[in-house]
Amino acid sequence: MERFLIIGAGQAGAQAVATLRAEGFAGAITLVGDEPFAPYQRPPLSKAYLSGAMERERLFLKPEAFYREAKCEVILGVAASAIDRAAKRVQLSDGQSLAYDKLLLTTGSRVRRFNVPGADLPGIHYLRGIADVDAIRPHFVSGGRLAVVGGGYIGLEVAAVARKLGLEVTVFEALDRLMARAVSQQLSIFYEQVHRQAGVRFHLDTAVEGFEGAGRLEALRAGGKRHDADLALIGIGILPNVELALAAGVACNDGIVVDRHCASTDDPAIFAAGDCTQHTSRDGQSIRLECVQNAIDQAKHAALAMVGKPVAYREVPWFWSDQYDLKLQIAGLARPGDRLVIRGNPASRKFAVFHLREGAVAAVEAVNAAPEYLVGRKLIAEGRPVSPERLADSAIPMKNIL
């Protein structure tokens, strides 16, 4: 009987189990995760779960019965410590050694730690897992002073929740605009205005130099000045968990290097999916994506390859962020030289920015504009030339542009 071993009990790991069984794999499946929780959703952590609008049980991707019915052995709270490729075995931190015929690495990513003086003071938090949110929530009380270090998705989502709960919020961003690595300048300007209107204060183009406090956070220093704070959330990016693969001699380059079937380029018995991978995009670029869509779709493709039904991965990446009453939906991957076409009026809090490359839509950023997002995704997938003038004309329904 074939033995498939999955290291990493997150979105990609859970999806791989489902796909393997759906495709008729009848061998043994073991899923190993270093957290004490079964696979769960991460996007709601900085939104609904943090605000208290979502209960913990709703975070879990599958009920316990799913794993029993799938005859999947689940080992939680235990990390994988080494891969012996020659023997096809994985050593676990509790002393177990698991054999495999094929190994899928869905090890995900971890927060990037902030290395400045005082960064280990109580009151300074990161947000990546359930335990992180559980530690933060008791301190989210009206009147509290929250400092957010990093003006990306996580930082701004937390800022929005904190303002709704009555906290004073100040965001410190080292770059000169918000979400600079993820969205166009038009979106950065729009979201800065929205947050300012909600009462969030910003210090852009400002580096945080350190934290201060007598036994607990009391202030931070940024831009040469002291800023009082009771609580801090650090969101300065994530790093792929590649150490396990790297130590085993598996090719890594800001992610585990995989081919279009999510197989390691070094070992035909090893596959990888999700945040931890470096793969080739639709347009031939080598990229690493940090999003649910990529985790799900790569897990499906990896599972198909593992059971001998390989399909080349060519999915259109998509992302989203919920802040206040705004839903930002993004599809495709933008580049600096793209031609931008704005459809709708940002003042109405409903608009889209299309990124055109060689006459076709390469990416779309849609704010409270589901038709623009959905049609934009189709246009990206088709790669057909479109008229910028028609895209910009809100009087023309998006379905007609298709």
Secondary structure, DSSP 8 states (H G I E B T S, - for coil): --EEEEE--SHHHHHHHHHHHHTT--SEEEEEESSSS-SB-SGGGGTHHHHTSS-GGGGBSS-HHHHHHTTEEEEES--EEEEETTTTEEEETTS-EEE-SEEEE---EEE----STTTTSTTEE--SSHHHHHHHGGG--TT-EEEEE--SHHHHHHHHHHHHTT-EEEEEESSSSTTTTTS-HHHHHHHHHHHHHTT-EEEET--EEEEE-SSS--EEEETTEEEE-SEEEE---EEE--HHHHHTT--BSSSEEB-TTSBBSS-TTEEE-STTEEEE-TTS-EE---SHHHHHHHHHHHHHHHTT---------EEEEEETTEEEEEEE---TT-EEEEEEEGGGTEEEEEEEETTEEEEEEEES-HHHHHHHHHHHHHT-B--HHHHH-TTS-HHHH-
